[in-house]
Amino acid sequence: MTGAVDRKLYAYIEQLNLAQKKSLLGFIKTILPAKEEEVYTIEQYNKELEDAEAEIERGEFYTHEEAKEFFKKHLSERK
């Protein structure tokens, strides 16, 4: 069963552009528990903020409407 889920997940990931992959990676990091030995420093936090701001300046973001359409499309494909 896990193999089928993994294949579907990889198939979706392959369709994403770089900005979408970065967004997904950020989401995954928020839902996985951090290892106890991992310490999230203020420097790391600030670097992530700087990187995100640079992406926005380059136009690598989705509007609220674009995000709604993206999920509407992909959720309708699951039915």
Helices and strands as residue ranges (DSSP letters): H 2-15, H 18-31, H 42-57, H 64-77
